[in-house]
Amino acid sequence: MYFTGANGRTPYRYFSFSGAGRLFLPDNTTTLNTTFNANLDLETKVTDSTAGGGGTFFKNPRFNTTLSYLRLEIDGNLRIHTFIISTDSDGFETQLWEIAVTVFSEDDPWALETKCQLPGRCGEFGVCENSQCVGCPTPTGLLGWSSGCTAPKLSDCGGKKKKDFKYFELKGVDHFVVKYTRGDAPVKQQSCADKCSKDCRCLGYFYHTDASRCWIVEELKTMSRVANSTHLAYIKTSL
């Protein structure tokens, strides 16, 4: 899945369906065999590390496999909507659509990613942790986040050769593009900085010092806080 920002020039990958089988199976399971029964309900024989003795059992999907659809929502999230028919103790039937799986979520055990991986989770600019926007980066440090948090204003690309910007550093931060793209490596940090500095559309660069890996971006949006302090972000700001 890709995000394209206001400049419309560069699409950025923020998700890949590798390992998407987890939509059907909870964590800590190993598939033994998969069958479809006469009603087209999916049944999968699995081993579960949480089950006593490592026994096997049959597991049905969380959603109705005949009346469900996967939708890309306006916020960039993916959700499985399923049609539910239920009857209460008085015999009254209820029919409704409900969200069975949210692909980007901290709370859904069937999720494949956290909300921090969504480019627009923190609006135009912000640092995200545990699906919450926790900071607005500035040259003097992180401030409390609000919807008004925006990236530093830079002069327009107008052919000026004079450098009228500098960078400020954030430690332990990754851009949403980092997880699903390889970047450039091996690259020295100065070369990474030079590449961004020579591109007036570049708003910042991200560098992993432990792997000498570089990403330059034209859209900042949501950045995730990570435990590894060798993951660095350098954001352009006016002099």
TIBAGU-17119 format. One record per residue: z, x, y of N, C-alpha, C in turn. Coordinates in steps of 0.02 Angstrom, whole numbers, padded with zeros to 5 digits, always signed. Atoms other than C-alpha are relative to their C-alpha. Layout:
ZXYZXYZXY
...
***
This chain:
+00000+00042-00059+00000+00000+00000+00000+00044+00062
+00009-00041-00059-00045+00063+00173+00019-00038+00063
-00015+00027-00067+00014+00035+00351-00048+00032+00050
+00043-00025-00054-00107+00051+00497+00030-00023+00066
-00034+00016-00062-00029+00059+00669-00046-00021+00056
+00037+00024-00058-00087+00015+00843-00062+00041+00014
+00059-00041-00013-00205+00162+00854-00057-00014-00048
+00050+00021+00048-00294+00099+00699-00041+00056-00030
+00041-00057+00022-00356+00275+00660+00019+00025-00069
-00023-00030+00062-00249+00330+00514+00042-00049-00040
-00044+00041+00043-00184+00223+00369+00052+00044-00034
-00054-00038+00031-00017+00281+00301+00026-00037-00061
-00025+00030+00062+00035+00249+00122+00076-00003+00002
-00072+00006+00003+00211+00180+00107+00026-00026-00067
-00023+00023+00066+00213+00117-00073-00056+00009-00050
+00047-00004+00056+00129+00143-00242+00030-00037-00058
-00025+00040+00055+00141+00034-00395+00013+00040-00064
-00018-00039+00059+00174+00179-00514+00070-00020-00022
-00065+00023+00025+00317+00121-00624+00015-00072+00015
-00011+00070-00018+00291-00061-00577+00023-00043-00058
-00027+00038+00056+00345-00114-00752+00071-00023+00011
-00069+00021-00015+00519-00126-00679+00002-00070+00031
+00000+00069-00022+00463-00292-00605+00018-00047-00057
-00012+00042+00058+00480-00359-00781+00063+00019-00038
-00058-00022+00038+00624-00256-00850+00052+00027+00047
-00053-00029-00041+00793-00214-00774+00006+00075-00013
-00012-00072+00010+00850-00034-00755+00035+00012-00065
-00035-00023+00060+00920+00064-00903-00028-00032-00064
+00030+00029+00060+00797-00013-01027-00060+00042-00022
+00057-00034+00028+00666+00060-01142-00040-00050-00041
+00040+00050+00034+00522-00048-01202-00016+00023-00071
+00019-00013+00069+00496-00058-01391-00066-00034-00016
+00064+00034+00007+00360-00190-01399+00000-00062+00045
+00009+00056-00045+00290-00330-01293-00046-00051-00032
+00040+00052+00030+00222-00497-01352-00004-00060+00048
+00006+00064-00035+00159-00660-01277+00007-00056-00051
-00007+00055+00047+00218-00819-01362-00050-00055+00017
+00049+00054-00007+00122-00983-01373+00001-00030+00070
-00005+00029-00067+00185-01039-01202-00017+00050+00055
+00019-00054-00047+00125-00877-01120+00060+00029+00037
-00059-00033-00028+00304-00827-01081+00004+00070-00029
-00003-00070+00022+00323-00639-01090+00068+00015-00031
-00061-00022+00032+00452-00575-01213-00007+00074-00018
+00002-00072+00012+00493-00391-01227+00062+00022-00037
-00056-00027+00037+00602-00306-01355+00018+00066+00031
-00020-00059-00036+00703-00173-01267+00066+00027-00027
-00066-00027+00011+00848-00056-01290+00034+00004+00067
-00037+00002-00063+00983-00067-01159+00059+00047-00004
-00055-00048+00001+01099+00077-01118+00066-00031+00016
-00063+00034-00016+01227-00048-01056+00025-00043-00057
-00021+00041+00057+01230-00142-01221+00041+00043-00048
-00042-00036+00047+01364-00093-01345-00038+00025-00060
+00034-00027+00058+01298+00023-01479-00074+00011+00009
+00071-00010-00013+01127+00033-01397-00044-00047-00039
+00038+00048+00039+01069-00124-01487-00062-00024+00035
+00061+00026-00029+00904-00213-01457+00006-00076+00009
+00001+00071-00012+00871-00387-01389-00065-00019+00034
+00060+00023-00033+00733-00494-01317+00017-00020+00072
-00012+00012-00071+00720-00505-01129-00059-00037+00031
+00052+00037-00035+00623-00635-01030-00003+00023+00073
+00003-00016-00071+00559-00603-00854+00045-00046+00040
-00043+00041-00043+00664-00667-00713-00039-00059+00029
+00039+00052-00032+00520-00774-00651-00044-00036-00050
+00044+00042+00040+00409-00911-00722-00069+00034-00004
+00061-00039+00006+00259-00816-00791-00063-00042+00004
+00060+00042-00006+00142-00966-00783-00007-00030+00069
+00003+00030-00067+00187-01029-00608+00035+00046+00050
-00026-00048-00048+00220-00876-00501-00058+00035+00035
+00050-00040-00035+00126-00776-00371+00034+00055+00039
-00024-00058-00038+00148-00608-00287-00033-00001+00069
+00027+00006-00068+00129-00613-00097+00022+00059+00044
-00015-00050-00052+00118-00479+00037+00022-00037+00062
-00029+00037-00056+00232-00543+00175-00016+00035+00066
+00017-00026-00066+00211-00518+00362+00040+00063+00018
-00040-00060-00014+00350-00386+00362-00019+00059-00043
+00022-00054+00044+00256-00280+00234+00033-00001-00068
-00034+00005+00065+00370-00332+00090-00043-00037-00050
+00032+00037+00055+00309-00396-00078+00052-00043-00034
-00047+00045+00033+00391-00547-00155-00035-00042-00052
+00025+00046+00051+00365-00646-00314+00032-00067+00012
-00022+00069-00008+00378-00833-00283-00013-00037-00065
+00007+00035+00064+00407-00941-00436+00019-00073+00008
-00012+00073-00002+00405-01130-00465+00054-00018-00050
-00058+00017+00041+00569-01196-00532+00004-00076-00009
-00014+00070+00015+00595-01364-00618+00067-00002-00036
-00066+00004+00031+00776-01406-00656+00025-00072+00002
-00029+00067+00006+00873-01561-00707+00076+00005+00000
-00073-00004-00003+01054-01590-00660+00032-00045-00052
-00036+00037+00052+01188-01675-00765-00012-00075+00005
+00014+00072-00008+01140-01847-00694-00073-00016-00015
+00070+00012+00019+00960-01827-00748-00049+00005+00058
+00045-00006-00057+00889-01796-00573-00037+00067-00004
+00042-00059+00005+00745-01674-00574-00013+00030+00069
+00014-00037-00062+00723-01542-00438-00058+00047-00012
+00057-00046+00003+00560-01450-00408-00004+00038+00065
+00005-00040-00061+00548-01306-00286-00028+00069-00015
+00020-00070+00004+00474-01135-00252+00058+00042+00025
-00052-00045-00024+00599-00994-00238-00022+00072-00010
+00016-00071+00006+00592-00806-00216+00037+00028-00060
-00030-00026+00061+00621-00728-00386+00011+00076+00003
-00005-00073-00005+00592-00544-00346-00021+00022+00070
+00018-00032-00063+00592-00447-00183-00009+00075-00014
+00016-00068+00021+00507-00279-00209+00036+00052+00042
-00037-00046-00044+00587-00193-00058+00067-00032+00016
-00065+00031-00009+00772-00233-00065+00055+00046-00025
-00059-00035+00024+00945-00156-00082+00038-00043-00049
-00042+00045+00038+01019-00310-00163-00031-00025-00065
+00034+00026+00059+00888-00362-00290-00004+00055-00054
+00002-00053+00051+00913-00264-00454-00070+00012-00028
+00069-00007+00024+00728-00291-00492-00044+00035+00052
+00039-00031-00054+00673-00208-00329-00025+00069-00021
+00029-00066+00013+00563-00053-00334+00015+00049+00057
-00012-00042-00059+00608+00011-00160+00054-00031+00043
-00047+00028-00049+00736-00009-00021-00039-00022+00062
+00033+00023-00061+00695-00094+00144-00013+00057+00048
+00013-00058-00044+00705+00076+00229-00070+00028-00009
+00067-00025+00012+00535+00114+00152-00053-00042+00037
+00047+00041-00038+00455-00027+00254-00012+00031+00069
+00013-00033-00064+00368+00048+00406+00031-00036+00060
-00025+00037-00057+00424-00092+00522+00072-00022-00005
-00069+00021+00009+00603-00109+00460+00041+00009+00064
-00037-00014-00062+00672-00030+00620-00044-00005+00061
+00042+00012-00058+00538-00092+00737-00044+00059+00018
+00043-00054-00024+00448+00036+00843+00028+00069-00016
-00030-00066+00007+00573+00176+00812+00072-00008-00023
-00069+00003+00021+00734+00204+00718+00012+00035-00066
-00021-00031+00063+00831+00285+00576+00034-00053-00042
-00023+00052+00046+00869+00178+00424+00041+00031-00056
-00041-00021+00057+01003+00195+00290+00028-00063-00034
-00024+00059+00037+01048+00070+00152-00028-00065+00028
+00037+00058-00026+00919-00052+00223+00022-00021+00070
-00023+00016-00067+01008-00051+00392-00025+00052+00050
+00020-00045-00053+00945+00024+00555+00063+00028+00033
-00065-00029-00018+01084+00146+00598-00003+00046+00061
+00002-00046-00056+01019+00252+00741-00066-00001+00037
+00059-00008-00043+00899+00271+00886-00004+00073+00022
+00002-00072-00016+00845+00454+00898-00018+00013+00073
+00014-00023-00068+00849+00537+01069+00007+00076+00002
-00008-00073-00004+00840+00719+01127+00073+00023+00001
-00071-00019-00003+01030+00716+01148+00039-00024-00062
-00033+00023+00061+01067+00640+00976-00016-00072-00015
+00011+00070+00021+01072+00473+00886+00043-00047+00042
-00036+00053-00033+01120+00320+00986+00001-00061-00046
+00000+00062+00039+01161+00148+00918-00068-00033+00004
+00067+00029+00002+01003+00060+00863+00000-00071+00028
+00013+00069-00021+00936-00098+00946-00075-00010-00004
+00072+00014+00004+00768-00185+00945-00039+00031+00058
+00033-00033-00056+00732-00099+01110-00011+00074-00009
+00010-00072+00013+00731+00074+01031-00074+00016-00005
+00071-00019+00001+00563+00156+01064-00006+00076-00001
+00014-00072+00001+00487+00327+01038-00008+00026+00071
+00008-00028-00067+00484+00445+01188-00070-00011+00027
+00064+00010-00032+00345+00411+01312-00033+00068+00013
+00039-00061-00010+00209+00544+01318-00059-00016+00045
+00060+00010-00042+00063+00568+01436-00059-00017-00045
+00058+00020+00038-00101+00493+01380-00045+00060-00015
+00049-00053+00017-00233+00599+01295-00056-00003+00052
+00050+00002-00053-00337+00639+01448-00034+00066+00011
+00033-00065-00006-00401+00813+01416+00041+00053+00034
-00042-00050-00031-00254+00902+01496+00015+00056-00050
-00013-00057+00043-00232+01076+01425+00072+00024+00006
-00068-00023-00011-00059+01106+01497+00048-00037-00046
-00050+00031+00045+00081+01076+01373+00055-00032+00042
-00049+00036-00040+00192+00942+01448+00050-00037-00045
-00047+00031+00046+00303+00904+01299+00040+00054-00036
-00039-00043+00044+00434+00981+01187+00020-00042-00061
-00023+00036+00060+00512+00934+01019+00076-00002-00001
-00071+00000+00018+00686+00877+00973+00006-00011-00076
-00007-00004+00073+00751+00899+00796+00049-00052-00027
-00045+00043+00039+00828+00777+00672+00006+00031-00070
-00010-00028+00066+00905+00843+00511+00016-00056-00050
-00013+00049+00052+00911+00748+00347-00035-00066+00011
+00040+00060-00016+00773+00626+00395-00069+00007-00030
+00068+00002+00026+00610+00577+00310-00038-00058+00032
+00045+00053-00022+00463+00476+00376-00019-00042-00061
+00017+00043+00056+00408+00328+00270-00061+00025-00039
+00059-00025+00034+00247+00420+00227+00016+00055-00051
-00016-00060+00040+00337+00566+00143+00003-00015-00075
-00014+00014+00071+00382+00480-00021-00063-00008-00042
+00059+00016+00039+00206+00430-00072-00062+00040+00020
+00055-00047-00014+00098+00569+00001+00026+00071-00007
-00020-00068+00015+00100+00754-00035+00006+00044+00062
-00001-00043-00059+00076+00821+00141-00040+00064-00013
+00034-00065+00007+00013+01000+00163+00051+00053-00021
-00045-00052+00024+00091+01144+00067-00040+00052-00040
-00055-00026-00041+00128+01285+00068-00023+00013+00072
+00015-00007-00071+00132+01286+00258+00062+00027+00035
-00056-00024-00040+00242+01386+00375+00018-00052+00053
-00022+00051-00048+00345+01280+00494-00036+00007+00066
+00034-00009-00064+00264+01357+00647-00071-00026-00003
+00068+00026+00008+00092+01314+00579-00001-00076+00002
-00006+00073-00001+00149+01135+00552+00009-00024+00073
-00012+00018-00070+00213+01128+00732-00063+00009+00041
+00062-00013-00038+00052+01204+00799-00052-00055-00012
+00048+00052+00017-00052+01074+00708+00014-00064+00039
-00018+00059-00038+00044+00933+00789-00010+00011+00075
+00005-00014-00072+00047+01017+00960-00072-00002+00025
+00070-00001-00020-00142+01035+00962-00033-00069-00004
+00026+00068+00007-00166+00849+00922+00039-00045+00047
-00037+00040-00049-00121+00741+01071+00020-00068-00028
-00019+00063+00031-00112+00589+00957+00061+00007-00047
-00057-00012+00044+00022+00670+00849+00065-00012+00040
-00064+00016-00032+00195+00600+00893+00058+00041-00027
-00052-00040+00030+00293+00715+00780-00021+00027-00067
+00015-00026+00067+00297+00814+00620+00064+00003-00041
-00055-00001+00047+00407+00815+00466-00009+00059-00046
+00006-00063+00037+00446+00973+00371+00057+00008-00049
-00049-00016+00052+00533+01012+00207+00004+00075-00008
-00005-00073+00002+00595+01190+00221+00007+00025-00071
-00009-00022+00069+00639+01197+00035-00066+00003-00038
+00065+00001+00034+00457+01163-00013-00057+00023+00045
+00050-00020-00049+00365+01226+00143-00056-00052+00005
+00047+00056+00000+00283+01055+00154+00001-00035+00068
+00009+00024-00068+00216+00976+00313-00037-00067+00002
+00035+00063-00015+00169+00801+00372-00003-00008+00076
+00003+00018-00070+00106+00758+00546-00020-00073+00005
+00009+00072-00003+00104+00577+00603-00018-00022+00071
+00017+00031-00063+00030+00470+00740+00040-00064+00012
-00044+00058-00005+00153+00328+00706+00068+00022-00026
-00067-00020+00022+00342+00354+00695+00035-00057-00037
-00029+00060+00031+00415+00181+00659+00067+00016-00034
-00064-00007+00035+00552+00187+00525+00006+00067-00036
-00015-00062+00035+00629+00349+00465+00064-00010-00040
-00057+00010+00045+00753+00359+00321+00047+00060+00002
-00050-00053+00005+00914+00458+00320+00005+00021-00073
-00004-00027+00068+00921+00572+00167+00056+00052-00003
-00056-00046+00009+01056+00685+00094-00021+00073+00009
+00024-00070-00003+00947+00842+00097-00010+00022+00073
+00004-00022-00070+00975+00932+00263-00059+00046+00013
+00060-00041-00011+00819+01039+00235-00060-00043+00016
+00054+00046-00021+00713+00885+00271+00008-00012+00075
-00006-00001-00073+00679+00898+00457-00054-00043+00032
+00048+00037-00041+00595+00788+00586-00001+00032+00070
+00008-00027-00067+00526+00852+00751-00040-00051+00040
+00030+00054-00039+00488+00718+00880-00021+00026+00068
+00024-00020-00067+00382+00748+01035+00036-00041+00054
-00028+00033-00059+00464+00707+01201-00024+00036+00063
+00025-00029-00062+00412+00737+01381+00048+00053+00027
-00040-00052-00032+00472+00891+01474+00040-00029+00059
***
